[in-house]
Amino acid sequence: MKTLDYIALILVAIGAINWGLIGFFDFDLVRAIFGEMTWVSRIIYALVGIAGLYSLSFFGRLGNED
């Protein structure tokens, strides 16, 4: 489970960096690398979204780490 947590955090960080670039500089890194809504970019957006939803489970586990 720990490996999945790290993968999710990496994907969430990638998503956060991409959204920061969009907000500050109006630059979408995923679109620049993979094209506008190609199947690869859609998969990346979907994986980042799933990782974000999975990361919500971290809140439930924070209190259980004693």
MOPAC internal coordinates of N, CA, C and O (Angstrom, degrees):
PM7 1SCF
backbone

  N    0.0000 0     0.00 0     0.00 0    0    0    0
  C    1.4530 1     0.00 0     0.00 0    1    0    0
  C    1.5304 1   110.73 1     0.00 0    2    1    0
  O    1.2310 1   120.54 1   148.53 1    3    2    1
  N    1.3298 1   116.57 1   -31.47 1    3    2    1
  C    1.4522 1   119.26 1  -178.16 1    5    3    2
  C    1.5282 1   111.79 1   -64.55 1    6    5    3
  O    1.2310 1   120.07 1   142.79 1    7    6    5
  N    1.3213 1   117.48 1   -37.21 1    7    6    5
  C    1.4673 1   120.90 1   178.37 1    9    7    6
  C    1.5224 1   110.27 1   -63.14 1   10    9    7
  O    1.2310 1   120.53 1   137.28 1   11   10    9
  N    1.3183 1   116.60 1   -42.72 1   11   10    9
  C    1.4668 1   120.91 1   178.61 1   13   11   10
  C    1.5270 1   110.36 1   -63.08 1   14   13   11
  O    1.2310 1   120.44 1   142.43 1   15   14   13
  N    1.3244 1   116.77 1   -37.57 1   15   14   13
  C    1.4660 1   120.42 1   177.54 1   17   15   14
  C    1.5233 1   110.97 1   -62.07 1   18   17   15
  O    1.2310 1   120.22 1   135.94 1   19   18   17
  N    1.3366 1   117.18 1   -44.06 1   19   18   17
  C    1.4626 1   120.62 1   179.35 1   21   19   18
  C    1.5223 1   111.72 1   -65.39 1   22   21   19
  O    1.2310 1   120.17 1   138.92 1   23   22   21
  N    1.3178 1   117.27 1   -41.08 1   23   22   21
  C    1.4675 1   120.53 1   177.63 1   25   23   22
  C    1.5192 1   110.02 1   -62.02 1   26   25   23
  O    1.2310 1   120.53 1   136.39 1   27   26   25
  N    1.3310 1   116.59 1   -43.61 1   27   26   25
  C    1.4633 1   120.50 1   179.04 1   29   27   26
  C    1.5202 1   110.83 1   -62.27 1   30   29   27
  O    1.2310 1   120.37 1   136.70 1   31   30   29
  N    1.3387 1   116.89 1   -43.30 1   31   30   29
  C    1.4660 1   119.23 1   179.46 1   33   31   30
  C    1.5213 1   112.33 1   -64.67 1   34   33   31
  O    1.2310 1   120.28 1   141.91 1   35   34   33
  N    1.3148 1   117.07 1   -38.09 1   35   34   33
  C    1.4628 1   120.30 1   177.36 1   37   35   34
  C    1.5298 1   110.34 1   -63.25 1   38   37   35
  O    1.2310 1   120.53 1   134.76 1   39   38   37
  N    1.3296 1   116.59 1   -45.24 1   39   38   37
  C    1.4628 1   119.80 1   179.85 1   41   39   38
  C    1.5239 1   111.59 1   -65.58 1   42   41   39
  O    1.2310 1   120.35 1   141.60 1   43   42   41
  N    1.3224 1   116.94 1   -38.40 1   43   42   41
  C    1.4700 1   119.88 1   177.74 1   45   43   42
  C    1.5298 1   109.82 1   -65.75 1   46   45   43
  O    1.2310 1   120.14 1   140.62 1   47   46   45
  N    1.3244 1   117.34 1   -39.38 1   47   46   45
  C    1.4718 1   120.24 1   177.59 1   49   47   46
  C    1.5239 1   110.96 1   -64.02 1   50   49   47
  O    1.2310 1   120.28 1   138.49 1   51   50   49
  N    1.3311 1   117.08 1   -41.51 1   51   50   49
  C    1.4666 1   120.56 1   176.62 1   53   51   50
  C    1.5242 1   110.19 1   -60.30 1   54   53   51
  O    1.2310 1   120.66 1   136.04 1   55   54   53
  N    1.3247 1   116.34 1   -43.96 1   55   54   53
  C    1.4604 1   120.24 1   178.04 1   57   55   54
  C    1.5173 1   112.13 1   -63.10 1   58   57   55
  O    1.2310 1   120.62 1   139.72 1   59   58   57
  N    1.3417 1   116.42 1   -40.28 1   59   58   57
  C    1.4594 1   120.26 1   179.98 1   61   59   58
  C    1.5290 1   110.78 1   -66.19 1   62   61   59
  O    1.2310 1   120.68 1   138.56 1   63   62   61
  N    1.3200 1   116.31 1   -41.44 1   63   62   61
  C    1.4706 1   119.67 1   177.56 1   65   63   62
  C    1.5223 1   110.15 1   -62.89 1   66   65   63
  O    1.2310 1   120.43 1   136.48 1   67   66   65
  N    1.3328 1   116.79 1   -43.52 1   67   66   65
  C    1.4632 1   120.34 1   179.75 1   69   67   66
  C    1.5311 1   110.42 1   -62.25 1   70   69   67
  O    1.2310 1   120.02 1   135.53 1   71   70   69
  N    1.3384 1   117.56 1   -44.47 1   71   70   69
  C    1.4659 1   119.91 1   179.13 1   73   71   70
  C    1.5232 1   111.39 1   -66.61 1   74   73   71
  O    1.2310 1   120.09 1   145.66 1   75   74   73
  N    1.3292 1   117.43 1   -34.34 1   75   74   73
  C    1.4623 1   119.70 1   175.26 1   77   75   74
  C    1.5151 1   111.78 1   -63.95 1   78   77   75
  O    1.2310 1   120.83 1   137.87 1   79   78   77
  N    1.3329 1   116.02 1   -42.13 1   79   78   77
  C    1.4694 1   119.85 1   177.00 1   81   79   78
  C    1.5249 1   111.41 1   -63.25 1   82   81   79
  O    1.2310 1   120.61 1   141.04 1   83   82   81
  N    1.3257 1   116.43 1   -38.96 1   83   82   81
  C    1.4641 1   120.08 1   178.17 1   85   83   82
  C    1.5267 1   109.92 1   -65.10 1   86   85   83
  O    1.2310 1   120.56 1   134.55 1   87   86   85
  N    1.3280 1   116.54 1   -45.45 1   87   86   85
  C    1.4623 1   120.63 1  -177.03 1   89   87   86
  C    1.5157 1   113.70 1   -68.18 1   90   89   87
  O    1.2310 1   120.47 1   136.87 1   91   90   89
  N    1.3268 1   116.70 1   -43.13 1   91   90   89
  C    1.4565 1   119.64 1  -175.85 1   93   91   90
  C    1.5261 1   113.79 1   -84.66 1   94   93   91
  O    1.2310 1   120.70 1   143.13 1   95   94   93
  N    1.3158 1   116.28 1   -36.87 1   95   94   93
  C    1.4699 1   119.26 1  -170.95 1   97   95   94
  C    1.5274 1   114.42 1  -123.78 1   98   97   95
  O    1.2310 1   119.97 1  -178.38 1   99   98   97
  N    1.3330 1   117.66 1     1.62 1   99   98   97
  C    1.4610 1   122.38 1  -176.96 1  101   99   98
  C    1.5332 1   110.33 1    54.71 1  102  101   99
  O    1.2310 1   121.15 1  -136.78 1  103  102  101
  N    1.3413 1   115.40 1    43.22 1  103  102  101
  C    1.4563 1   121.87 1  -178.14 1  105  103  102
  C    1.5175 1   109.12 1  -127.72 1  106  105  103
  O    1.2310 1   120.36 1   -63.76 1  107  106  105
  N    1.3240 1   116.91 1   116.24 1  107  106  105
  C    1.4612 1   122.78 1   178.55 1  109  107  106
  C    1.5220 1   108.33 1   -96.00 1  110  109  107
  O    1.2310 1   120.70 1   -73.89 1  111  110  109
  N    1.3252 1   116.26 1   106.11 1  111  110  109
  C    1.4628 1   122.01 1  -175.94 1  113  111  110
  C    1.5245 1   111.92 1   -64.23 1  114  113  111
  O    1.2310 1   119.98 1   139.53 1  115  114  113
  N    1.3149 1   117.63 1   -40.47 1  115  114  113
  C    1.4716 1   120.83 1   179.44 1  117  115  114
  C    1.5209 1   110.04 1   -62.77 1  118  117  115
  O    1.2310 1   120.51 1   135.77 1  119  118  117
  N    1.3108 1   116.63 1   -44.23 1  119  118  117
  C    1.4683 1   120.54 1   178.91 1  121  119  118
  C    1.5243 1   111.03 1   -65.04 1  122  121  119
  O    1.2310 1   120.59 1   142.27 1  123  122  121
  N    1.3313 1   116.48 1   -37.73 1  123  122  121
  C    1.4580 1   119.89 1  -179.32 1  125  123  122
  C    1.5312 1   111.40 1   -67.09 1  126  125  123
  O    1.2310 1   120.32 1   144.31 1  127  126  125
  N    1.3281 1   117.00 1   -35.69 1  127  126  125
  C    1.4649 1   120.17 1  -178.01 1  129  127  126
  C    1.5232 1   111.99 1   -83.29 1  130  129  127
  O    1.2310 1   120.04 1   134.80 1  131  130  129
  N    1.3285 1   117.52 1   -45.20 1  131  130  129
  C    1.4600 1   121.18 1  -170.15 1  133  131  130
  C    1.5161 1   114.76 1  -108.68 1  134  133  131
  O    1.2310 1   119.68 1   174.99 1  135  134  133
  N    1.3134 1   118.21 1    -5.01 1  135  134  133
  C    1.4606 1   120.59 1  -179.73 1  137  135  134
  C    1.5115 1   111.43 1    96.27 1  138  137  135
  O    1.2310 1   121.64 1   -15.35 1  139  138  137
  N    1.3260 1   114.47 1   164.65 1  139  138  137
  C    1.4624 1   120.05 1  -176.40 1  141  139  138
  C    1.5156 1   110.99 1   -79.72 1  142  141  139
  O    1.2310 1   120.74 1   -70.97 1  143  142  141
  N    1.2935 1   116.19 1   109.03 1  143  142  141
  C    1.4643 1   126.14 1   176.92 1  145  143  142
  C    1.5269 1   113.23 1    53.63 1  146  145  143
  O    1.2310 1   120.89 1  -136.23 1  147  146  145
  N    1.3113 1   115.91 1    43.77 1  147  146  145
  C    1.4602 1   119.73 1   168.67 1  149  147  146
  C    1.5221 1   107.27 1   -75.74 1  150  149  147
  O    1.2310 1   120.15 1    -9.12 1  151  150  149
  N    1.3092 1   117.32 1   170.88 1  151  150  149
  C    1.4637 1   119.16 1  -178.50 1  153  151  150
  C    1.5271 1   110.81 1   -65.07 1  154  153  151
  O    1.2310 1   119.99 1   149.20 1  155  154  153
  N    1.3441 1   117.63 1   -30.80 1  155  154  153
  C    1.4660 1   120.15 1   178.49 1  157  155  154
  C    1.5300 1   110.35 1   -69.28 1  158  157  155
  O    1.2310 1   120.17 1   135.09 1  159  158  157
  N    1.3164 1   117.29 1   -44.91 1  159  158  157
  C    1.4608 1   119.35 1  -179.86 1  161  159  158
  C    1.5254 1   110.99 1   -66.26 1  162  161  159
  O    1.2310 1   119.90 1   144.61 1  163  162  161
  N    1.3161 1   117.80 1   -35.39 1  163  162  161
  C    1.4655 1   120.60 1   177.26 1  165  163  162
  C    1.5220 1   110.89 1   -65.04 1  166  165  163
  O    1.2310 1   120.17 1   141.62 1  167  166  165
  N    1.3291 1   117.28 1   -38.38 1  167  166  165
  C    1.4626 1   120.79 1   177.09 1  169  167  166
  C    1.5258 1   110.04 1   -65.30 1  170  169  167
  O    1.2310 1   120.15 1   137.90 1  171  170  169
  N    1.3219 1   117.32 1   -42.10 1  171  170  169
  C    1.4660 1   120.46 1   179.17 1  173  171  170
  C    1.5239 1   110.55 1   -63.03 1  174  173  171
  O    1.2310 1   120.21 1   133.55 1  175  174  173
  N    1.3280 1   117.21 1   -46.45 1  175  174  173
  C    1.4633 1   120.05 1   177.79 1  177  175  174
  C    1.5357 1   110.53 1   -60.36 1  178  177  175
  O    1.2310 1   120.11 1   138.97 1  179  178  177
  N    1.3176 1   117.39 1   -41.03 1  179  178  177
  C    1.4641 1   121.14 1  -179.91 1  181  179  178
  C    1.5267 1   111.23 1   -65.47 1  182  181  179
  O    1.2310 1   120.05 1   136.97 1  183  182  181
  N    1.3292 1   117.52 1   -43.03 1  183  182  181
  C    1.4661 1   120.66 1   179.24 1  185  183  182
  C    1.5259 1   111.48 1   -64.75 1  186  185  183
  O    1.2310 1   120.38 1   140.05 1  187  186  185
  N    1.3160 1   116.87 1   -39.95 1  187  186  185
  C    1.4658 1   119.90 1   177.54 1  189  187  186
  C    1.5279 1   109.93 1   -64.98 1  190  189  187
  O    1.2310 1   120.14 1   139.64 1  191  190  189
  N    1.3131 1   117.34 1   -40.36 1  191  190  189
  C    1.4669 1   120.71 1   177.67 1  193  191  190
  C    1.5151 1   112.62 1   -64.38 1  194  193  191
  O    1.2310 1   120.24 1   136.76 1  195  194  193
  N    1.3220 1   117.15 1   -43.24 1  195  194  193
  C    1.4673 1   121.29 1   177.78 1  197  195  194
  C    1.5255 1   110.06 1   -64.30 1  198  197  195
  O    1.2310 1   120.45 1   139.23 1  199  198  197
  N    1.3312 1   116.74 1   -40.77 1  199  198  197
  C    1.4654 1   120.35 1   178.12 1  201  199  198
  C    1.5275 1   110.90 1   -63.40 1  202  201  199
  O    1.2310 1   120.38 1   142.89 1  203  202  201
  N    1.3160 1   116.87 1   -37.11 1  203  202  201
  C    1.4640 1   119.97 1   176.82 1  205  203  202
  C    1.5103 1   111.93 1   -64.47 1  206  205  203
  O    1.2310 1   120.61 1   137.39 1  207  206  205
  N    1.3141 1   116.44 1   -42.61 1  207  206  205
  C    1.4678 1   119.72 1   177.18 1  209  207  206
  C    1.5185 1   111.12 1   -65.71 1  210  209  207
  O    1.2310 1   120.25 1   138.28 1  211  210  209
  N    1.3260 1   117.12 1   -41.72 1  211  210  209
  C    1.4619 1   120.93 1   178.04 1  213  211  210
  C    1.5314 1   110.69 1   -62.84 1  214  213  211
  O    1.2310 1   120.42 1   143.33 1  215  214  213
  N    1.3210 1   116.80 1   -36.67 1  215  214  213
  C    1.4638 1   120.90 1  -178.46 1  217  215  214
  C    1.5256 1   112.14 1   -65.71 1  218  217  215
  O    1.2310 1   119.79 1   159.80 1  219  218  217
  N    1.3096 1   118.00 1   -20.20 1  219  218  217
  C    1.4591 1   120.14 1   175.11 1  221  219  218
  C    1.5274 1   111.29 1   -61.98 1  222  221  219
  O    1.2310 1   120.47 1   154.58 1  223  222  221
  N    1.3279 1   116.70 1   -25.42 1  223  222  221
  C    1.4681 1   119.30 1   178.73 1  225  223  222
  C    1.5211 1   112.09 1   -69.36 1  226  225  223
  O    1.2310 1   119.81 1   163.94 1  227  226  225
  N    1.3347 1   117.97 1   -16.06 1  227  226  225
  C    1.4610 1   120.87 1   177.76 1  229  227  226
  C    1.5222 1   110.80 1   -62.06 1  230  229  227
  O    1.2310 1   120.08 1   145.91 1  231  230  229
  N    1.3260 1   117.45 1   -34.09 1  231  230  229
  C    1.4550 1   120.74 1   179.86 1  233  231  230
  C    1.5287 1   111.54 1   -60.90 1  234  233  231
  O    1.2310 1   120.38 1   140.26 1  235  234  233
  N    1.3130 1   116.87 1   -39.74 1  235  234  233
  C    1.4538 1   120.58 1   179.48 1  237  235  234
  C    1.5173 1   112.64 1   -70.88 1  238  237  235
  O    1.2310 1   120.61 1   153.99 1  239  238  237
  N    1.3124 1   116.45 1   -26.01 1  239  238  237
  C    1.4611 1   120.42 1  -177.91 1  241  239  238
  C    1.5216 1   113.38 1   -91.65 1  242  241  239
  O    1.2310 1   119.64 1   168.16 1  243  242  241
  N    1.3285 1   118.30 1   -11.84 1  243  242  241
  C    1.4660 1   120.62 1  -177.64 1  245  243  242
  C    1.5234 1   112.08 1   -61.32 1  246  245  243
  O    1.2310 1   119.97 1   138.32 1  247  246  245
  N    1.2996 1   117.66 1   -41.68 1  247  246  245
  C    1.4629 1   121.25 1  -178.43 1  249  247  246
  C    1.5016 1   113.62 1   -76.17 1  250  249  247
  O    1.2310 1   119.64 1   164.76 1  251  250  249
  N    1.3299 1   118.29 1   -15.24 1  251  250  249
  C    1.4562 1   122.68 1  -176.43 1  253  251  250
  C    1.5093 1   113.58 1   -93.22 1  254  253  251
  O    1.2310 1   118.85 1  -174.42 1  255  254  253
  N    1.3223 1   119.81 1     5.58 1  255  254  253
  C    1.4577 1   122.58 1  -174.82 1  257  255  254
  C    1.5176 1   113.53 1   -92.04 1  258  257  255
  O    1.2310 1   118.77 1  -167.77 1  259  258  257
  N    1.3110 1   119.95 1    12.23 1  259  258  257
  C    1.4737 1   122.11 1  -178.43 1  261  259  258
  C    1.4755 1   112.68 1   -68.60 1  262  261  259
  O    1.2310 1   120.10 1   180.00 1  263  262  261

